Amino acid sequence: MVLGDLLGMIRQDYLDTLHATIAEHRTSGATLELEAATDSAPMFGQTLWHDFTLNGIPQTIASEGVFAFDASITFGWGDALPGQSEPLQVVVQPFAWEAMPVTLTVPAGKAFNPAPLLQWLEQWSAQPEDADRAEAGPFKEVVHSLRQVAPTSFIADLGSAPLDAWQDFLEAALATGASRAVFGAAQA
């Protein structure tokens, strides 16, 4: 299986759950508004977007579970940074689109620079122009949040963002000075 296809299936699992949840609430007569957003500048730990509001209360959707697959996928990404002998080593393990664990490893003696991750978050959580919105569906294709759980560990809620956001996250991870990026978690 091609990585892009796998990521597309993980994203689609989330979107299917989102569509089903919204349809269920619409049939119950609840007041729905799609995509509640905050007005402040993006920062770690802040939820910038919610999938929708239900009777005025922001809602977050969780897909049915972690999209499992048999083995980790490992590959190199980008060019090696100065002082590194190899490109970013990427390991992809099972994860849910709205709760993707990310662990970055920085070589000994190197500093971790979180600024590229904040730039990524700002780029992918920005209100898109109408012309840039996907033709299919009502969603804005934005990242919802990036929570820092340790100095180099995060949980990303990719929300309705397209696959390009995941690829751009690789670029941001490389720019932090990391030599390894693990997406997801090994399944028992």
N, C-alpha and C positions, 0 to 999 in steps of 0.2 A: 504494500500500500504506500502511496505517495504521501509525504508529510502534509502537503497542502490539502489533500482529500481528507485526511484524518482531522486536521484542524477545522475544516469545513463541517465535518460531522459533529464535532464537539460544539461548535458555535450553533449549528442547526438544532441540536438537542436543547440548548438553552432557549432559542427563539421559538421552538415548538411549544415548550412549556409556557413561555410568555404569552403566546397567542392563545393557547387553551385557557389560561388563567383569566385573561381579559375577556374572552368570549363567555366564560362561565359567569363572571361578574356582570357583564352586560345583560345577560338573560335574567339575572336576579333583580334588575331594576336599579342597581347601585349607580351613584353618580361617579363617572370615571373621567379623568383628564389624563392624557398621555404625557409622559416625560416631564415630571417636575424637576426643576433645576435650582441650584443655589446661585446666588449673585456674587459670591466672593471669588477671589483668585484661588486657583487650585493649590492644594497642599496635601502632604501625606496624611492619610487617615480621614480625610474629609470626603463624604459622599457628595459628589457633584451633581449627579443625576439619579433619579429613581425611574423605574420603568413606567409607573403611572401613579396617580393618586386615587384613592378609593374613599369617597365621601370626605375629601379634603385631607386624608392622611396618606403620606408618601408610602409606597409599597416597594419592596424588593422581592424579586423572583429568584427562587433557587431551582435549578434544573433537577430532574428526577434523581440524579446522583452523579458520581464521578464516571466519566466516559472511559471505561476500561479498555485496555488493549494489552496484548500478550507480553511484549518486551519493550524496554526502553529504546528510544531512538537517539543515537549520538552522531553528531556531525560538527565540523568546524565552520565558523561563521566569520566573514570579513578578513581583513588583513591583520597580521600581528601588530600590536602596538609597539612603539619604541621600547626596547628592553625586554620584550617577550619573544620567545622563539616560535610560538604558534598562534594561530587565530583563536578567537573565543571558542572554547569547547562548550557545545550545547548538548544538554541531555533533556529529552522530553519523556515524561512519565505521565500516567493518567492524571487528569484534572478536570474540574468543572469550569466552564467558560466564565462563570460569575464568581469563582473562588479559586483562582489559580495561584498556588504557592510558587514563589520564585526565590531561589537562593543563589546569591552571587558569591564567588570566591575571588578574592584579590590576592595576587602573589605576595609572599612575605616581603616586607620592606616597602611595599607600594601603598599609596593612600587611596582610599575609596572616595570617589567624587559623586554624590547623589544628584548633582545638578542636572545631568542629562535625563534622569528619570523624571524629575519635575518638569523639564521642558517637554518630554514625551507626554506627560499627563496633561499639561496645558494645551498642547497641540490636539490631542485626541479627545479632550473634553470640551473643546470650544464649540459653540453653537455653529453648526454648518450652514453655509449659504444654501438657499433653496435649490439652486442649480447643481449643487454638489450632493444632494440627497439621493439615496438609492431610489430607483423607480418602483421597486417592489416594497410594499409595506409602509407603515406610518412612522417608523422609528428613525431617530436622528443619526444613528450609527456613531455613538459616542462611548467613550470609556466612562464608567461610573466612579471608580475610586482606585486608589493605590495605598494600601495600609502598610506601614513599616512595622514589622513585628520584632525585629532585631536589627543591628546596624546594617547588615547586608542581606536581610530576608524580608520579603514582602508578600502580601496577598493582593492580587489584582482582580478587580471586578471589571471584566472587559465589556459588560453591558451589551449594547447593540452594535458595538464597533465592528468594522469589517476585518477580514484577515490581514489587511495591510497594517493595522494597528499592532498586531502580534509581531509581524516582521520588523516594524519600526522599533518595537521594544527590544529586539535583538541588537539593533544599532545603538540604542540608548545604553543597554547593558555593556556593550563593548566600550562605549565612551566613558563609563564609570571607572575604567581601569581594571575591570574584572577579567580573569583568564578563563573562568568557567561559569556557566549559568545553567541551573537546574530548574526546569519548569515542571510542576506537578510533584507527585510523591509516589514512591514505590508502593504497590499494593501487596498486602499480606496474602 
